[in-house]
Amino acid sequence: MDVIYKEGLNFECTQCHACCRHDPGYVFLSAQDLEHLCAHFHVEAKDFVQKWCRWVDLGDGEVLSLREKKNFDCVFWDGGCTVYGSRPVQCRTYPFWENPLKSQENWHWEARYCPGIGRGKLHSREQIELALSQRRSAPVLRRNEL
């Protein structure tokens, strides 16, 4: 299979935090993400979900997402990520997600919003496939699974 990242892709986080702030969106949580965040805060899952999450219906059932602040910042944004060491796999693997990697056009479109795409360290095909694998192995938590 020919992939756009067969020779690797350059990416380096510029700490602009555009992926964490200002625009509406979802930070979906897997069971492992929820477990790590609960451990970070020393709380039970039901308490964490009640305080920091929302259920989102994407048409095939409700899935768990972090809440946003009124200005659309991530609930854990406060001058930086306050849960960085326990951040969800979605955050850890950005921008190496399925959709941006589908085509050069998608990758360049994503670069319009992320100044780190196309600069910095070359991430190998193996590293990118590991990020994709991490996402696939951590499916979004559905309401009936909690």
N, C-alpha and C positions, 0 to 999 in steps of 0.2 A: 504494500500500500504506500502510495506516494503522499507524504505529509509535508506541510509547509515548514516543519521544524526538523527535517531530516539532517540538516547541518547545524542545528541548534538555533537559538534565538537570543538576542541581546535584551536584557532587562535588568534594571537596577532601580529599586524604590528610591524616589527622590524625597520622600517624606512630605509630599504635598498634601497627602491625606484626602485627595479628591474622591477616592474609593470609599471613604468612611464618612463623608460629610456632604451636606448641601443638597443632595438629590434624593428623592424618594427611591426606595428599593428594599430588598430583603436580604437579611443575613440568616440563611437557613441553618438549622442546627441538626446534627445527627445525634444519635444516642451517646456516642463518645464525646461529642462537643458538650452536651449537657452535663455529662459526668465530670468532665474537666472543669467546667465553669462552676458547677456546684462545689467541687473540691476547693476551687480558688476562693470562693466566698464562704465556705463551711456552712452550706445550707442544704436542705432537702430539695429534691427536684420540684415538687409541687410548689414550694415557696419561691424557688428561682423563677419558674414559669410564670407564676402569678405576678411577680414584681418586675421582671425584665423581658418578658416575651409576649407574643401575640400568636394567635392561630390564624393562618391565611388559607383561604379556600382558592385553590388554583384550578378548580373544575373537576378534579378527581379525588377530592377529599382534602381535609385540612392538614396543613403541615406547620411545623414550629419555626418561628422566626423571631429574632430579637426585635424589640420595640425600637422606634426612632423617637428622637426628641421632636418638638414642634417645628424646628428648623430643618428637619430631616437628617441631622447628625445621628450617628450610631449612639445608642444609649450609653455605650462605654467610652465615648469620645469625651475627653476633658483636657484639651491641649496636647493630646496624644492618646494612644490606646491604653486604657487603664487595666486591660486584661491581656496584654500582649503575649505573655508567656502561656496563656491558656486560650488564646484566640481560636475561633472555629476554623475547621479545615478550609472552608470557603475563603476565609481571609488569608490563611497561610499559603494557599496555592495560587492566589491571583498573581498574574493574569493568565496563568496556564490552565484555562478552563476549556471545555469542549467547544463552545461557540466561537470565542476569539480565534481558536486554532483550526477552525473548519476551512478557512481560505485566507489568502493574502489580503483580500478585501476586508474580511472581518478583522484581521490583525491590525490593519491600518486604520480601520474605523475605531477600534478600541484605543489606538494610540492617540486619537484626537482628545481623549479624556484622561489619558495616563501619560504624563511626560517621561516616565521611566522606560516605556516600551521603545525598543530600538537603540538604547544606550546602555553603557555599563557592561557588566559581565556577560559572557556568552554562556547560556545554559544549554547543556548538551541534550540531544534527543532522549537519552536515558533519564536525565533529570526531569525533563518535561513529562515523559511518560510516567515517571514515578508520581509526579503531582496529579496527573490525570487518574492514576490508579488509586491514590489516596482519596480523591473525590468519589470515585466509584465505590470504594469499599466503605464509605461512610454515608449511606443513604439518609436522606432527610427524614426526620422523625415525624411520624403521622400520629394524629390524636389518638387513634385506637391502639397505638403501641406504647403509650405512656402509662 
